[in-house]
Amino acid sequence: MILTLPYNIKYLKNRYQLLDDDVERLTKKALPELIKRLSLESLVDQLDIFTDIEFNLELGLSSKINIIKSETEKLVRAEDVIESYINISNNQQEVLVIYNPLFPFLSIKKIKFIYDRVKGGHSNSGLGSYYDSMGLTDLNNVKNIDRGIFSVINKSEFILKKNRLISPVDAVGLSALELVSLRVKDDYELYGLIVNSGLI
């Protein structure tokens, strides 16, 4: 399974009004820790980091890491970023997994469960949410539970429909720990407490 992590500094600043200090913490601390954890996961074959910045050795030397340069700062919709990734990358897998790096504690087993559902033809897309719900067909309801945490997508259907949410959609419930995000400054204190406590 290939995980794609879009990480564009200009997009983050525009979308979430992140300050330079927040971006620095993300780039130098949270992202390298996340990449290290994901690199050790046996279910992860490759990490495609779709980014606008130069990483030297901050992300480690794992052979799973594949850095792909992006120019996505002017893109507003997640679908536009995904389409740009498809056009630039060499990812030949029929199922795409888009992992939001602002959620550093996601269970790879849960992502793999949704990946297998999409790969097996049980659904066309899947996401992480507050609760489990399989085979949703009402996209309005799906949009209400989608928080942009992670997306698993049937690539062929995405190319046809230009939409990240394609019915039927599967949703997997996430724990309170998995729902911790780094979208606002106060979240970094919680992040630090979790990391220092040894929960991850």
N, C-alpha and C positions, 0 to 999 in steps of 0.2 A: 504494500500500500504506500503510495506517495502522498505526503502531506505538503500542501502549498501554503506558505505563510506570506501574505502580502504585508509589506512593511515599508510604507512610503512616508517620509517625515513631513513633507509639505501637505499631504493628504491628512495626516493625523492632526497637524496644527490647524488646518482649516475645518476639519470635521468635528474635532473635539475641543478646539481652542486650547490645546496643550501648550504650555510654556517651554522655553528652552531647557529649563532645569528638569521638567518632566520627561522631555524627549531624551535628555542625557541619561537619566536614570533607566529609562526603557532600553536605550541602545547599549549602555555599558554594563547594566546589571540584570534586568529582568529578561531581556531577550537571550543573552548568552546562557543564563540558567535554564531557560525553557528549551533552547536548542540542545543543551547538554542532556537534559532529561529525555527529550524525544529521541536523541541519537542512541540512547541505551535501550530503547523499546524494541523488542524483537518483532513486533507487528508492523514496525515502520521500516520500509526498505530505503526510502529516500526523502530528504527534506528539501523542497524547492523554496528558497527564500527569494521572493519577488520584490526587489528593493531598489530604491533610488540612491542609496548611499554605499560608500566603499567600506567593506569590513576587512580589517587586516587579520589579526589572530584572535579577535574578541570572541568569535563563535567557536573556537576550537578547531581541531584538525580531523574530525570524523569524516570518513569517506562517504557518509550518507548526505553530507551537506552539499547542495548545489545552488550557488548564488546566481540569480538571473537579474540583469539590470532592467529596471522599469522606468517609465516616464508617465506615471499615473496621477501626478498632482492635480491635473486639470479635470480628471474624471470624477464625477459625482456619485454615480450609481455603482454598487458592487458588481452588477452585471457587466459594466464597461471594463472594470478591472479584470474580471475573469476572462472576458473576451480577449483583452490585451495579452493576458498570460497564455491563453491557448495559441494565439498567433505567434508569440515569441518563443515559447518553450518547446522542448522536444518530448513532452509528456505524451506518450502513446496510449496510456491507460484510458479505457472507456468510461471509467468512473473517476470523477475529480473530487478531491477532498480539500476544502478551503478552511483553514484553521485561523481564527482571529487571534493574533499573538497578544492581544490585550486581555485574554482569558488564560492565564498561565497554568492553571491546575486541572485541565480537562482530562478525563479518563480516556485513554487510547482504546481500551476495550469497548467502551460505549460507541466511540467513533467507528471502530471496526465492525461492530454489530450493525450499524446503519449502512456502512459501506457494503457489507455482505448482502443486506436486504436489497440495495439498489443494484448491485452486481447480479444478484439472482433474479432480477426482474419483478420483485414484489412491489417496488415503488420506483418512481422516477427521480425523487430527491428526498433528502432527509436533513434534519437539523437538531440542534440541542436546544432544549427548552426547559420549562418548569415541571413538565410531567410527560409521561409516555402517551403517545397517541399514534396508532398505526393506520395507514391507508386513508388519510384525510383527502377529501376531494374538493372541499370548499376553500378556495384560495384566500378568501377574505378572512376566514377563521385562522388559516395558517399564518397570514401576515400578522395577526394579533398576537400570536405566540412566538414569533420569530424575533430574536434579539441580536441577530448577527454574530452568534457565538461560533458556530461552525456550520458548514454546509457540505453535503455530499450530493453530487449531481451526476445524472446520466448525461455525458458530454454530447452525444448525438442529439438528444432532445433539447439540450441547452442551445446548441448551434441553430436548431430549427426555430425555437421559440424565444430566444434571447431573454430568458427568465431563469433566475436561480431557483425559484419555487415552482415545480412542475408536478401537478397531481398525477397519481396519488403520492402524497407526501407522508413520510414517517417522522415522528418526533420522539426523541428519547429524553427522559427526565434527567435533570442534572442536580447534583447535591449542592448544598449551600457553599461548600468549598469550591466547587467547579464554577459557580456563578460569580465568584470574586473576580472583579475586572480592574483594569488600570486606566479607566477612562477619566477619572477625576483625581485630583491631588490627594485627597484623604485616603484613597484606596491604597496608596503606597505604604502607609503606616500598617494597615492590615496585612498587606503583602509581606512586609518585613517580619511581622509577628508570626505569620504562618511559616515562612522559610526558617526563621530562627528557632521555632518550636520543634522542628524536625518532622512535621506532619508530611512533608513532601521530600 
